[in-house]
Amino acid sequence: MREFQYETCCIESTAELINDMIDSATKVTLDTILRHCRGIEEWAEGHGYGRWLPLERDLYVGYYRGRFLGVRCYYVDWSGIEFIWTRREA
């Protein structure tokens, strides 16, 4: 069911797009992100998470659903950086 693919992060986007996304956001759980976002485990591993510090134990990471470029997205707010997954139509 993981139909959402990594798209971009706020550093590689514009403030206007990111602010619109944040304004449309609803908080979700890590379980929701894990169900919908392809490659989230690899993303977590690449950001220092693993056996000794699993992502689910980091209380300072937020998980959200919103809209980016007019389409539904999920994003992870990590250290003030939003990492965004979207569903691209075939």
Backbone as ProteinMPNN parsed JSONL, in Angstrom:
{"seq_chain_A": "MREFQYETCCIESTAELINDMIDSATKVTLDTILRHCRGIEEWAEGHGYGRWLPLERDLYVGYYRGRFLGVRCYYVDWSGIEFIWTRREA", "coords_chain_A": {"N_chain_A": [[0.819, -1.207, 0.0], [2.136, 1.153, 0.007], [2.084, 3.827, -1.567], [3.11, 6.369, -1.769], [5.855, 8.302, -2.705], [9.191, 9.458, -2.047], [9.603, 12.897, -2.495], [10.781, 15.553, -2.139], [12.553, 17.973, -0.077], [12.144, 20.698, 2.267], [14.304, 22.4, 1.951], [14.999, 22.192, -0.673], [12.907, 23.344, -1.978], [10.37, 25.929, -2.28], [9.612, 28.653, -0.057], [6.96, 29.497, -0.163], [5.53, 27.26, -1.208], [6.08, 25.388, 0.816], [5.025, 26.663, 3.102], [2.289, 26.741, 2.379], [1.788, 23.988, 2.358], [2.254, 23.307, 5.06], [0.245, 24.834, 6.243], [-1.985, 23.396, 5.451], [-1.81, 21.076, 6.85], [-2.305, 18.064, 8.776], [-1.791, 16.425, 11.784], [-0.36, 13.187, 11.945], [0.248, 9.7, 12.729], [3.33, 7.867, 13.268], [2.92, 5.244, 12.437], [1.019, 5.602, 10.414], [2.568, 6.968, 8.507], [4.453, 4.952, 7.972], [2.787, 3.076, 6.762], [2.077, 4.319, 4.365], [4.274, 5.56, 3.038], [6.817, 4.951, 0.85], [10.097, 3.735, 1.229], [10.682, 4.89, 3.675], [12.005, 3.651, 5.799], [14.626, 3.441, 4.858], [15.175, 6.148, 4.587], [15.109, 6.902, 7.292], [17.241, 5.382, 8.325], [19.339, 6.57, 6.927], [19.411, 8.972, 8.222], [20.463, 8.53, 10.673], [19.022, 6.838, 12.338], [18.261, 3.716, 13.87], [19.052, 0.552, 15.265], [19.932, 1.353, 17.869], [18.834, 3.839, 18.215], [15.774, 4.021, 17.508], [13.463, 5.328, 15.106], [10.85, 5.668, 16.08], [11.229, 6.304, 18.741], [12.139, 8.857, 18.921], [11.087, 11.706, 20.135], [10.96, 14.22, 19.094], [10.411, 14.349, 16.446], [8.034, 15.007, 13.953], [4.978, 13.983, 12.333], [3.022, 14.273, 9.441], [0.116, 14.91, 7.369], [-0.692, 16.484, 4.367], [-0.981, 18.937, 1.713], [0.898, 19.221, -1.197], [2.061, 20.973, -3.903], [-0.529, 20.835, -4.851], [-1.336, 18.203, -4.534], [-2.076, 15.367, -2.431], [0.043, 14.767, 0.337], [2.502, 13.269, 2.481], [4.494, 14.135, 5.238], [7.589, 14.355, 7.04], [8.642, 16.055, 9.806], [11.661, 16.918, 10.673], [14.077, 18.017, 12.736], [13.325, 20.625, 12.076], [13.223, 20.532, 9.355], [11.312, 19.742, 6.596], [10.523, 16.718, 5.157], [9.271, 15.328, 2.285], [6.752, 13.23, 0.959], [5.009, 12.21, -1.915], [2.19, 11.168, -3.929], [2.452, 10.116, -7.067], [0.705, 10.253, -10.059], [0.301, 7.743, -12.547]], "CA_chain_A": [[0.0, 0.0, 0.0], [3.013, 2.327, 0.076], [2.023, 4.476, -2.862], [3.736, 7.689, -1.723], [7.297, 8.246, -2.923], [9.895, 10.671, -1.624], [9.577, 13.954, -3.512], [11.743, 16.629, -1.906], [12.517, 18.532, 1.281], [11.911, 22.139, 2.229], [15.525, 23.087, 1.52], [15.03, 22.145, -2.132], [11.636, 23.871, -2.452], [10.187, 27.353, -1.992], [8.909, 28.94, 1.191], [5.525, 29.578, -0.441], [4.995, 25.897, -1.287], [6.194, 24.747, 2.131], [4.05, 27.289, 3.995], [0.961, 26.249, 1.996], [1.702, 22.599, 2.81], [2.14, 23.311, 6.516], [-1.083, 25.371, 6.571], [-3.005, 22.377, 5.176], [-1.368, 19.833, 7.489], [-2.94, 17.384, 9.897], [-0.834, 15.521, 12.427], [-0.645, 11.755, 11.833], [1.169, 8.883, 13.519], [4.404, 7.197, 12.532], [2.315, 4.074, 11.797], [0.415, 6.07, 9.165], [3.682, 7.231, 7.584], [5.007, 3.659, 7.584], [1.834, 2.411, 5.859], [1.885, 5.02, 3.091], [5.478, 6.144, 2.422], [7.841, 4.022, 0.368], [11.472, 4.137, 1.503], [10.83, 5.615, 4.948], [13.022, 2.992, 6.622], [15.933, 3.853, 4.328], [15.345, 7.549, 4.958], [15.431, 6.929, 8.722], [18.601, 4.873, 8.485], [20.236, 7.595, 6.402], [19.431, 10.103, 9.152], [21.043, 8.122, 11.95], [18.162, 5.985, 13.15], [18.544, 2.291, 13.736], [18.838, -0.297, 16.441], [20.164, 2.04, 19.139], [17.888, 4.96, 18.287], [14.726, 3.831, 16.505], [12.703, 6.536, 14.773], [9.661, 5.801, 16.929], [11.588, 6.789, 20.076], [12.528, 10.264, 18.841], [9.882, 12.49, 20.42], [11.058, 15.529, 18.459], [10.073, 14.202, 15.034], [6.589, 15.096, 13.739], [4.476, 13.308, 11.136], [1.878, 15.054, 8.984], [-0.496, 14.759, 6.052], [-1.074, 17.796, 3.855], [-1.017, 19.044, 0.261], [2.102, 19.811, -1.776], [1.834, 21.12, -5.347], [-1.911, 20.489, -5.145], [-1.64, 16.785, -4.326], [-1.901, 14.905, -1.063], [1.399, 14.367, 0.693], [2.861, 13.004, 3.872], [5.842, 14.636, 5.471], [8.242, 14.183, 8.326], [9.321, 17.26, 10.276], [12.862, 16.438, 11.361], [14.99, 19.131, 13.017], [12.866, 21.816, 11.376], [13.261, 20.302, 7.911], [10.201, 18.907, 6.168], [10.831, 15.746, 4.109], [7.938, 15.21, 1.703], [6.41, 12.106, 0.097], [3.777, 12.438, -2.664], [1.729, 10.08, -4.8], [2.464, 10.57, -8.458], [-0.174, 9.479, -10.934], [0.995, 7.128, -13.68]], "C_chain_A": [[0.858, 1.264, 0.0], [3.086, 3.028, -1.272], [2.668, 5.858, -2.902], [5.251, 7.539, -1.806], [7.929, 9.549, -2.458], [9.952, 11.651, -2.781], [10.717, 14.948, -3.327], [11.755, 16.974, -0.42], [12.404, 20.047, 1.16], [13.129, 22.914, 1.739], [15.584, 23.174, 0.003], [13.752, 22.703, -2.758], [11.571, 25.371, -2.169], [9.406, 27.528, -0.698], [7.401, 28.97, 0.964], [4.901, 28.184, -0.493], [5.001, 25.211, 0.073], [5.173, 25.339, 3.096], [2.627, 26.844, 3.67], [0.757, 24.823, 2.489], [1.48, 22.542, 4.324], [0.764, 23.817, 6.944], [-2.189, 24.341, 6.369], [-2.792, 21.097, 5.983], [-2.265, 19.383, 8.642], [-1.909, 16.427, 10.477], [-1.3, 14.08, 12.259], [0.377, 11.001, 12.676], [2.286, 8.332, 12.633], [3.846, 5.968, 11.825], [1.668, 4.45, 10.465], [1.488, 6.326, 8.116], [4.254, 5.901, 7.081], [4.096, 2.911, 6.611], [1.837, 3.026, 4.462], [3.162, 5.409, 2.351], [6.536, 5.1, 2.107], [9.218, 4.59, 0.708], [11.688, 4.862, 2.818], [11.893, 4.97, 5.838], [14.424, 3.387, 6.169], [16.22, 5.318, 4.661], [15.79, 7.637, 6.414], [16.86, 6.461, 8.968], [19.634, 5.898, 8.013], [20.345, 8.828, 7.285], [19.803, 9.681, 10.568], [20.176, 7.244, 12.83], [18.488, 4.522, 12.878], [18.283, 1.581, 15.039], [18.946, 0.476, 17.751], [19.282, 3.268, 19.311], [16.84, 4.769, 17.19], [13.926, 5.126, 16.309], [11.531, 6.741, 15.721], [9.971, 6.309, 18.339], [12.027, 8.245, 20.085], [11.275, 11.131, 18.961], [9.865, 13.84, 19.722], [10.819, 15.487, 16.954], [8.551, 14.228, 14.922], [6.206, 14.482, 12.403], [3.16, 13.958, 10.736], [1.376, 14.592, 7.627], [-0.923, 16.151, 5.624], [-1.192, 17.771, 2.349], [0.222, 19.792, -0.197], [1.921, 19.815, -3.286], [0.441, 20.633, -5.747], [-2.28, 19.033, -4.961], [-1.391, 16.413, -2.869], [-0.457, 14.484, -0.839], [1.431, 13.944, 2.149], [4.237, 13.594, 4.052], [6.284, 14.417, 6.903], [8.939, 15.499, 8.646], [10.455, 16.798, 11.182], [13.833, 17.594, 11.514], [14.623, 20.383, 12.224], [12.936, 21.714, 9.864], [12.119, 19.354, 7.57], [10.649, 18.039, 4.988], [9.489, 15.228, 3.594], [7.825, 13.999, 0.771], [5.093, 12.433, -0.591], [3.425, 11.195, -3.472], [1.652, 10.659, -6.212], [1.59, 9.655, -9.281], [0.615, 8.946, -12.115], [0.497, 7.693, -14.996]], "O_chain_A": [[0.305, 2.364, -0.006], [4.04, 2.841, -2.027], [2.761, 6.459, -3.973], [5.851, 6.752, -1.075], [7.295, 10.603, -2.47], [10.303, 11.287, -3.903], [11.52, 15.163, -4.236], [11.062, 16.351, 0.384], [12.552, 20.604, 0.073], [12.978, 23.992, 1.164], [16.152, 24.117, -0.547], [13.542, 22.545, -3.96], [12.583, 26.001, -1.86], [8.635, 26.655, -0.3], [6.642, 28.512, 1.819], [3.854, 27.953, 0.112], [4.04, 24.533, 0.437], [4.521, 24.599, 3.833], [1.837, 26.594, 4.58], [-0.318, 24.482, 2.982], [0.613, 21.81, 4.802], [0.178, 23.297, 7.893], [-3.22, 24.401, 7.039], [-3.534, 20.13, 5.807], [-2.874, 20.179, 9.356], [-1.236, 15.706, 9.741], [-2.484, 13.781, 12.411], [1.27, 11.608, 13.268], [2.185, 8.336, 11.406], [4.265, 5.675, 10.705], [1.76, 3.696, 9.496], [1.328, 5.939, 6.958], [4.509, 5.751, 5.886], [4.578, 2.192, 5.735], [1.621, 2.319, 3.477], [3.126, 5.572, 1.131], [7.076, 4.451, 3.003], [9.477, 5.775, 0.502], [12.77, 5.398, 3.055], [12.605, 5.673, 6.554], [15.304, 3.636, 6.993], [17.352, 5.685, 4.975], [16.734, 8.358, 6.736], [17.598, 7.08, 9.734], [20.681, 6.066, 8.639], [21.259, 9.636, 7.121], [19.5, 10.378, 11.537], [20.557, 6.935, 13.959], [18.932, 4.156, 11.79], [17.406, 1.963, 15.814], [18.132, 0.275, 18.652], [19.016, 3.689, 20.436], [16.99, 5.285, 16.082], [13.746, 5.907, 17.243], [11.249, 7.87, 16.123], [9.056, 6.707, 19.059], [12.263, 8.811, 21.152], [10.506, 11.268, 18.01], [8.851, 14.536, 19.756], [11.007, 16.492, 16.268], [7.854, 13.563, 15.688], [7.0, 14.462, 11.462], [2.285, 14.173, 11.575], [2.101, 13.972, 6.848], [-1.456, 16.915, 6.428], [-1.466, 16.726, 1.76], [0.559, 20.851, 0.333], [1.656, 18.771, -3.884], [0.25, 20.09, -6.835], [-3.425, 18.655, -5.206], [-0.605, 17.054, -2.171], [0.18, 13.913, -1.724], [0.52, 14.221, 2.928], [5.059, 13.564, 3.136], [5.48, 14.31, 7.829], [9.734, 15.998, 7.849], [10.231, 16.347, 12.306], [14.358, 18.097, 10.521], [15.499, 21.111, 11.757], [12.729, 22.706, 9.165], [11.977, 18.294, 8.178], [11.092, 18.549, 3.959], [8.666, 14.747, 4.372], [8.679, 13.773, -0.086], [4.153, 12.886, 0.063], [4.248, 10.3, -3.667], [0.876, 11.574, -6.489], [1.713, 8.432, -9.213], [1.502, 9.627, -12.629], [0.97, 7.291, -16.059]]}, "name": "protein", "num_of_chains": 1, "seq": "MREFQYETCCIESTAELINDMIDSATKVTLDTILRHCRGIEEWAEGHGYGRWLPLERDLYVGYYRGRFLGVRCYYVDWSGIEFIWTRREA"}
